[in-house]
Structures are given as structure tokens and as C-alpha cells.
Amino acid sequence: MGVTRPGPASGRKKGCVMSREQAEKLGSLFLAVFSLGLAAVLAADGMAPAQWFGAAAAVLGSLTMAAAVRLWPRPQVAEAPARPPRDS
């Protein structure tokens, strides 16, 4: 049996792998995990206290950005008022 791909009736564009919202969430998660992992690896190699604070600020910043992507409300699209027909 063949795999059927959802068409425009399902709300997704044909050929679109993931939505913009999913990409934003995945990207912010990747940034948070990457910054935490990089800070941990560099901490294991040995860091000065100033480097610890910089790494902690980078991790907190990426976690804040990941939370903002998930919690920030989407902008509302305003409906345009109906224009009266033109008189020619």
C-alpha cells in the first residue's frame, strides 16, 4: 500500500514538512540543548569563574527564548472593513 500525503484540505501546503510554529519550537529547543551541552563540555575542560557566568547567562538566555517562543501569543490578524463599491 502506498503512503498518502495530506493535501490542501488538511490545512497543510503540499510538500510542506513542518509548519512555521513547529520549526520555531524545534529551533528554540535545539538552541537551548546545544548551549547547555556546549557549556557543560567546556565546564568539564575547566573554566574560570567569569567564563562560568558567561556560560550560565548564555544558557539562561536560550531557555528564556525557548519559553518565549512557546508562551508568547500569536499576533491577531485584523479583518479589513468592507469597502463600498466604487461609482464609475
Secondary structure, DSSP 8 states (H G I E B T S, - for coil): -------GGGTS-TT--S-HHHHHHHHHHHHHHHHHHHHHHHHHH---HHHHHHHHHHHHHHHHHHHHHHHS----------------
